[in-house]
Amino acid sequence: MSKYAFIDAHAATWAVSELCRVLEVSRSGYYHWRAALLPPAPAWQAVAQQVFTRHASRYGTRRLRAELQAEGHRVGRYALYYGPAGAQYPPPPPAHHPGGPGRRGGREPAAGPARAHCP
């Protein structure tokens, strides 16, 4: 067991500052270690993975969310898209910027007046 794990196990009984002092570790180091621990996965993630594989990995986020909500799970579409259980989905399409190549049929934007005040 590491010192940080020991502190975490006994933090309810003793003050964290006292435990850190006795074990000769910094409090900031303990809190950094604690913050690096992964939070527990939501209950819907395992169900989402099962549903996704049951449908031959072809279910989109909208269908997947609808099925999860029908089973009583509260989950948003973007949590499925970006979450660890949704990691197999492709990345989102790039955002179109005003004046970019997608706006005027692939042509470059027209040159505007030069701005002397912009760095």
N, C-alpha and C positions, 0 to 999 in steps of 0.2 A: 504494500500500500504506500502510495506517495505521501509526502507531507501535506500536499494540497487536499488529497482525498481524505486524509485524517482530519484536517480542519473542517472539511465539508461535512463529515460524519458527526463531528462533535460541536458544530456551530450552534445547535439548539441549546446545549448545556453550558458552554463556555463562550465568552466574548471572542470574536474573531481576532481582535487586536491582541488579546492575551495569548491566544493559540499561536499567532504569527510570531510574537515576541519569543515565546518559549521554544518554538521550532526553528527560530532564526530564519524566517522568510519574510519578505515584504508583504504588506497587506495588498498593495497594488498588484503584485505578482499573483497572489491568491485570486483576487477578483478578475484578473486577466485570464487565468486558467479556468475559472468558473464560467466566464462569458464565452470561452471557446468551446465549451461542451455543447453538443448538439441538442436542441430541444426535442422532446418526444414527438414522433410523427403523429399527425391527426389520425383519427380512426378511419376516415374516409379514404386515406391513401392506399391502404391494403385492398379495400373493396374496389377502388378505381383501377388498380393494377389487374385484379381478377377479371373485372368487366372488360377491360381493354384487351387482355389476352383471349378472353372467351370469344370476342368478336374479331379474331384473327388480326389484331393490331391495326384495325381500320376504322375504329370509332374516332370521330372528331370530338373536340371539347364540348360542343353544344349538345350532342347526343349523350356523351358521357355524363355531363352535368345533369341532364334531364333524368337519366336513369338513377344516378346517385340521389337526386332529390326525391324521386319516387320511392326510394328505399329509406328515406327519412334523414339523409345526411345534408347538412347545410354547407354548401361549398360554392364558391364563385368560379366562373369560367376561367378567369386569369390565374386563379390559384392552381387549377388543373394544368394550364398552359405552361406556367413557369415553375411549378412545384417539383420536388424530387420525384414524385410518382409520375409526373407528366414530362420527365426529361427526354422521353423518346420522341416527343413531338418536334417537328421542324421549328427553327427559329422564326420569329415573326418577320414579315416582309419589311424592307427598309422604308423609313418614312420619306415621303416626298417633300422636298423643300421648295418653297416658292421660288420660281425662276430657275428651277433645276431642269434636267433633261426631260422629265416626264410631263412638264407643263405645256410646252409648245411643240409637241410632235418630235421630240428628240433634238431640236435645235438648241443651240446655246442662247442664253438670254441676251437681250439687246444691251449694249453697253450704256450705262447711265453716266451722268456727270460725275466727275471725280470729287470726292469730299476731302478737303484739305484738313478738316478738324478730326478725322478718324485716324487712329494710330495704325 
